[in-house]
Amino acid sequence: MLNNWVVMPTCLPLVLRRCHTCASESFRANGKFRVNANHKLLDAWLLALCTACGETTKLTVLERTHVRSVRPELLDRMHDNDPGLAAELLQDPVLRRRNRIALDWDNAWRLDTGGPDHPDREVVDVIDVSVRFAARIPVRPARLIAEGCGLSRAEVGRLIAEGKLVSASRLTGRLSGDFTFLLKR
């Protein structure tokens, strides 16, 4: 039987960037945008607040872009301060590279196993699981497997070494894309 797990974001991740006021390392994006027009050119920023001092930083979304080249839906979502748009933009590698930021997903996601917390160890000999990511959240597969199956991370590492936990994807390091695994007990 195939189990489907989903890694879902619970809130926006922290933006890792140095604050010029207090030297803190993280900002919290709350989904607010600032749009500025200069004749027919638009600038747009996603605003984020320092977690320590509350100073605002602007993450460039649009820079000197002709108003006709911006989709009206995108502009409406920015004017409405759409938090979904903020989440989409923070996932964009081009925006992260342009603004020289990284994301901290700690405590910003949860694993939905779609059923009881942990499969019953006595009844099930083989567990076939498909893990889907609702957003590109870099997570260690061993951590997901440990959390979803009620195992310790050391036990998951032992199962990988013994060949009882197999996957076509690499189970060491971090993944942010869908994968499947098979657990034999």
Number of C-alpha atoms within 10 A of each C-alpha: 8 12 14 15 20 17 21 17 19 12 15 22 24 24 23 17 18 14 20 11 12 12 12 15 15 22 26 19 26 19 18 17 25 16 14 14 13 11 8 10 15 19 17 21 18 23 19 22 19 25 17 15 13 14 14 16 18 15 23 17 21 17 12 13 16 15 16 10 9 12 9 11 9 12 15 11 15 21 14 13 17 16 18 12 18 21 18 12 16 23 16 11 12 12 16 18 10 11 14 11 17 16 18 16 18 11 12 14 18 14 18 16 19 10 10 9 12 13 15 11 12 7 7 12 10 15 17 15 20 14 21 19 19 14 16 18 22 16 18 15 22 22 19 19 21 17 17 18 18 15 15 14 15 12 12 23 17 13 16 17 11 10 12 14 21 18 15 9 13 13 20 12 10 14 17 16 15 15 17 18 20 16 20 14 12
